[in-house]
Amino acid sequence: MRTSGTKAAAVTALQGITPDAPTDVTFRYVDFAGRQAGAVTERTFMLELGAIPRHAGFMSTDAWLANWDLTVFYAPAEGVEDRIGDDFDRISQTLHQLHSQDTEIYMVDVVPGVVQRIEGGLAAVASLDITYRRTGV
């Protein structure tokens, strides 16, 4: 697996998370390479490489670590704090199980970060450390 494969696996897993009731707004990945204004909607997320991938330093010689910055966007509304907390519980549970769906992924660690005010909403940030089997180089 290459570093880009860890991103693809995480994006697919995040898009498959079932939202809470009564809303039906699902997680939607947006590639913000162009930073389109207006592309941010409820539960839109981006995943950007946060650090240079490196050898994990344990397990085996082909174990590498990719660090990704996950940002999930929210509209300001009543109970948004609960939505953010519930969503990141679902995100953590889903990503911690990623290794059981993809044998090239050894483990995923989700490190919660900050919630920032942005124009028109909130951005909840977390760091994902994905340890994977590096192949194809």
BELDA-V293262 format. One line per field, one symbol per residue. ss: DSSP state (h for helix, s for strand, l for the rest). burial: + if it has 9 or more other ideal C-beta (glycine too) atoms within 8 Angstrom, else -. A space follows every 50 residues. Layout:
BEGIN
ss=???
burial=???
END
This chain:
BEGIN
ss=llhhhhhhhhhhhhhllllllllllllssllllllllllllllssssssl lllsslllllllsssssssssssslllllhhhhhhhhhhhhhhhhhlhhh hlllssssssssssssssllsssssssssssssllll
burial=+++-+++-+++-+++-+-+------+++++-+-------++-+++++-+- --+--+------+++++++++++++----+--++-+++-+++-+++-++- ----++-+-+-------+--++++++++++++++---
END
